[in-house]
Amino acid sequence: MINTAYNTYKTFFLTSFALIAFAANSVFCRLALGDEQVDAGSFTVIRLLSGSLFLGLFLAVKHFYFDVKDNQNKELKAEQINTQKSRGSWLNALWLFVYALTFSFAYIQLDTATGALVLFATVQVTMLLTRVLKGHLLSRAELIGLILAVAGFVFLLAPQVSSPSLIAFVLMCVSGVSWAFYTLAGKKSLDPTSDTIYNFFRTTPLIIIFAVINIDSTYLSFDGVFYAILSGVLASALGYLLWYQALTSLRHNVAAVVQLLVPVLAAIAGFIFLGESVSAVFVISSLIILSGILLVIKNPDLKFAAVANTGK
């Protein structure tokens, strides 16, 4: 019982901090790209490179810690050996790179509300379609909770949504699909920390190639670089470390739906740090979204109707 309670609270806090990091990423992106402090390509390059450097330092400290304790604790040695076998994958690094790149370029032509709506709607559809295609039947609570959460999300953003350009819309859809697959890969990870670190490392060749291609379009400012570094280190590298850890304990559908909290958290951050107003629409939609998420998390086993096995 104690271990179960500990794991529950651990998952809750990991998920909460990861979602806060995702919301912070929206704020950093809005500050840098919205005010044209840096070009989208350079923002992506700096974001991923700074995240990789931070994770390299994190890995060095982690190995130093294990090395110091190596002769005192054999269990830590076994965990270190297991960690050394986990190196992420080139496919997941590609998902990460494509997500970050298309995200940045889509926001050149999309406003914040439209971009968030397209991104997270795509994530939900991709993850749930993947679940259904694998033969999983959604319970009554899961389906109702999902509908409530999506309805609240649409209600929050619909008054602000404008008609997006087709190219930007497609780019944000690609970003959402990439993030969904990166998230799904995290649920299979045996060592989330190591996989996250090496997924970032594996984006380096892609970053270098793109940086060379993008060199003629590069423009930088101190503020733009600063926001990109914050996005890479805090909102991306640290946030993804926490997210991959949380995913090992989150159900597939919960991992999909709780991400709808991100725009709510981003709106709160905008109110606190950017002076944006909080409307009645925001309050109502937040209650709808939270109700949907609570329903999915608390009542996973409410089924529609049992389907009899006919033996056919």
C-alpha positions in Angstrom: 0.0 0.0 0.0 2.8 2.4 0.9 4.6 1.7 -2.3 1.4 2.2 -4.3 0.7 5.5 -2.6 4.3 6.6 -3.2 4.2 5.7 -6.9 0.8 7.5 -7.3 2.1 10.8 -5.7 5.4 10.5 -7.6 3.5 10.2 -10.9 1.2 13.1 -10.0 4.1 15.4 -9.3 6.2 14.3 -12.3 3.2 14.9 -14.6 2.4 18.2 -13.0 5.9 19.6 -13.3 6.2 18.3 -16.9 2.9 20.0 -17.9 4.1 23.3 -16.2 7.3 23.0 -18.3 5.3 22.5 -21.5 3.2 25.6 -20.6 6.4 27.6 -20.0 7.6 26.5 -23.4 4.6 28.2 -24.9 5.4 31.4 -23.1 9.1 31.4 -24.1 8.1 30.7 -27.7 5.5 33.5 -27.7 8.1 36.0 -26.3 10.8 35.0 -28.8 8.9 34.3 -32.0 5.9 36.5 -31.5 8.1 39.6 -31.0 10.4 38.5 -33.8 13.4 38.4 -31.5 14.9 35.4 -33.4 14.1 33.5 -36.5 12.2 30.2 -36.2 15.0 28.0 -37.5 17.6 29.5 -35.1 15.2 29.2 -32.2 14.8 25.5 -32.9 18.6 25.0 -33.2 19.4 26.9 -30.0 16.5 25.2 -28.2 17.7 21.7 -29.0 21.4 22.4 -28.7 21.1 24.0 -25.3 18.8 21.2 -24.2 21.5 18.7 -25.3 24.3 20.5 -23.5 22.2 20.6 -20.3 21.5 16.9 -20.5 25.1 16.2 -21.2 26.0 17.9 -18.0 23.2 16.1 -16.2 24.5 12.7 -17.5 28.1 13.5 -16.4 26.8 14.3 -12.9 24.7 11.2 -12.8 27.6 9.0 -13.8 29.9 10.7 -11.3 27.3 10.0 -8.6 27.1 6.3 -9.5 30.9 6.0 -9.7 31.2 7.4 -6.2 28.6 5.1 -4.8 29.7 2.1 -6.9 31.7 0.3 -4.2 29.1 0.9 -1.6 25.9 -0.2 -3.3 25.7 -3.0 -5.8 22.1 -2.2 -6.7 23.2 1.2 -8.0 25.9 -0.5 -10.1 23.2 -2.8 -11.6 21.1 0.3 -12.4 24.1 2.0 -14.0 24.7 -1.0 -16.2 21.0 -1.0 -17.2 21.2 2.7 -18.0 24.2 2.2 -20.2 22.2 -0.2 -22.3 19.5 2.4 -22.9 20.5 4.9 -25.7 17.2 6.2 -27.1 16.7 5.7 -30.8 17.2 7.5 -34.1 13.5 7.3 -34.8 12.5 9.0 -31.6 15.2 11.6 -32.1 13.7 12.3 -35.5 10.2 12.7 -33.9 11.7 15.1 -31.4 13.5 17.2 -34.1 10.5 17.3 -36.4 8.2 18.3 -33.6 10.4 21.2 -32.5 11.1 22.4 -36.1 7.6 22.4 -37.4 6.3 23.8 -34.1 8.5 26.9 -34.5 7.8 27.5 -38.2 4.0 27.0 -37.8 3.9 29.8 -35.2 5.2 32.3 -37.7 1.8 32.3 -39.3 -0.5 31.0 -36.6 -1.6 32.9 -33.6 -1.2 31.2 -30.2 -4.8 30.0 -29.8 -5.0 28.5 -33.3 -1.6 26.8 -33.0 -2.4 25.3 -29.6 -5.8 24.1 -30.8 -4.3 22.4 -33.9 -1.3 20.9 -32.0 -3.1 19.4 -29.1 -6.2 18.3 -31.1 -3.7 16.4 -33.4 -2.0 14.9 -30.4 -5.2 13.6 -28.9 -6.5 12.2 -32.2 -3.2 10.5 -33.0 -2.8 8.8 -29.6 -6.4 7.7 -29.3 -6.5 6.4 -32.9 -3.3 4.4 -32.1 -5.0 3.0 -29.1 -8.1 2.0 -31.0 -6.1 0.5 -33.8 -4.4 -1.7 -31.3 -7.8 -3.1 -30.3 -8.5 -1.2 -27.1 -12.1 -0.2 -26.4 -12.6 3.1 -24.6 -14.7 2.9 -21.4 -17.7 5.1 -20.9 -15.8 7.3 -18.5 -12.8 7.6 -20.8 -15.0 8.6 -23.8 -17.2 11.1 -21.8 -14.1 12.5 -20.2 -12.3 12.9 -23.5 -15.4 14.6 -25.0 -15.6 17.0 -22.1 -11.9 17.8 -22.1 -11.9 18.5 -25.9 -15.1 20.4 -25.7 -13.7 22.6 -23.0 -10.5 23.1 -24.9 -12.4 24.1 -28.0 -14.7 26.4 -25.9 -11.5 28.1 -24.5 -9.9 28.7 -27.9 -12.8 29.0 -30.4 -13.5 32.8 -29.8 -9.9 33.6 -30.6 -9.4 31.1 -33.5 -8.8 32.6 -36.9 -8.5 30.9 -40.3 -5.0 29.6 -40.4 -2.9 29.4 -43.6 -2.9 25.9 -45.1 0.9 25.5 -44.8 1.0 26.6 -41.2 -1.9 24.3 -40.4 -0.2 21.3 -42.0 3.1 22.1 -40.2 1.4 22.2 -36.8 -0.4 18.9 -37.6 2.9 17.3 -38.4 4.2 18.7 -35.1 1.3 17.2 -33.2 1.7 13.8 -34.8 5.5 13.8 -34.1 4.9 14.7 -30.4 2.2 12.0 -30.1 4.6 9.4 -31.4 7.4 10.7 -29.2 5.1 10.4 -26.2 4.0 6.9 -27.2 7.6 5.8 -27.5 8.2 7.1 -23.9 5.6 4.7 -22.5 7.8 1.8 -23.7 11.0 3.1 -22.2 12.9 1.0 -19.7 15.1 3.9 -18.7 13.2 7.2 -19.4 16.1 9.4 -18.2 18.7 7.8 -20.4 16.4 7.6 -23.4 15.5 11.3 -23.1 19.2 12.3 -22.9 20.3 10.2 -25.9 17.3 11.2 -28.0 18.4 14.8 -27.6 22.0 13.8 -28.4 20.9 12.1 -31.5 19.3 15.2 -32.8 22.7 16.9 -33.1 23.5 15.7 -36.7 20.0 16.9 -37.8 20.6 20.2 -36.1 23.9 20.8 -37.8 22.5 20.0 -41.2 19.6 22.3 -40.7 21.7 25.1 -39.2 23.8 25.1 -42.4 20.7 25.2 -44.6 19.2 27.9 -42.5 22.3 30.1 -42.2 21.1 32.7 -44.7 17.8 33.2 -42.8 19.4 33.6 -39.4 18.8 36.6 -37.3 19.4 36.8 -33.6 19.0 39.1 -30.6 20.1 38.8 -27.0 16.5 38.3 -25.8 15.7 35.8 -28.5 18.7 33.7 -27.7 17.9 33.9 -24.0 14.3 32.7 -24.5 15.5 29.9 -26.8 18.0 28.7 -24.1 15.3 28.8 -21.4 13.0 26.9 -23.7 15.7 24.3 -24.4 17.0 23.8 -20.9 14.0 24.3 -18.6 10.9 23.8 -20.8 12.3 21.1 -23.1 15.2 19.1 -21.6 14.1 19.1 -18.0 10.4 19.0 -18.9 10.9 15.9 -21.2 13.0 14.2 -18.5 10.0 14.5 -16.1 7.5 13.6 -18.8 9.3 10.4 -19.9 9.5 9.4 -16.2 5.8 10.1 -15.7 4.8 8.2 -18.8 6.0 4.8 -17.4 3.1 5.0 -14.9 0.4 6.8 -16.9 -2.3 5.0 -18.8 -2.3 5.6 -22.6 -5.5 7.6 -22.5 -4.5 9.6 -19.4 -1.2 10.6 -21.0 -3.2 11.9 -24.0 -5.9 13.8 -22.1 -3.8 15.5 -19.4 -1.9 17.4 -22.1 -5.1 19.4 -22.6 -4.1 21.1 -19.3 -1.2 22.8 -21.0 -3.2 25.7 -22.7 -4.9 26.3 -19.4 -1.6 26.5 -17.6 -0.2 28.7 -20.4 -3.1 31.1 -20.0 -2.4 31.3 -16.2 1.3 32.0 -17.0 0.3 34.6 -19.5 -1.9 36.4 -16.9 0.9 36.3 -14.3 4.0 37.1 -16.5 2.6 38.8 -19.5 -0.4 40.7 -18.0 -3.0 38.9 -20.2 -6.6 39.0 -18.8 -8.5 36.0 -17.6 -12.0 36.0 -19.0 -15.2 34.2 -17.9 -14.7 31.9 -21.0 -11.4 30.8 -19.6 -12.8 30.0 -16.2 -15.7 28.0 -17.6 -13.6 26.1 -20.1 -11.0 25.3 -17.4 -13.7 23.8 -15.2 -14.9 21.7 -18.1 -11.4 20.5 -19.0 -10.5 19.6 -15.4 -13.8 17.8 -15.0 -13.1 15.7 -18.1 -9.6 14.9 -17.0 -10.8 13.9 -13.5 -13.4 11.6 -15.0 -10.8 9.8 -17.1 -8.3 9.4 -14.3 -10.7 8.4 -11.5 -13.1 6.1 -13.4 -11.2 4.1 -16.0 -13.3 0.9 -15.7 -16.8 2.2 -16.5 -17.6 0.2 -19.7 -20.4 0.7 -22.2 -21.7 -2.8 -22.5 -20.0 -6.1 -22.4 -19.6 -7.6 -25.8 -20.3 -11.3 -25.8 -17.8 -13.6 -27.4 -19.7 -15.5 -30.2 -16.8 -17.8 -30.9 -16.8 -16.7 -34.6 
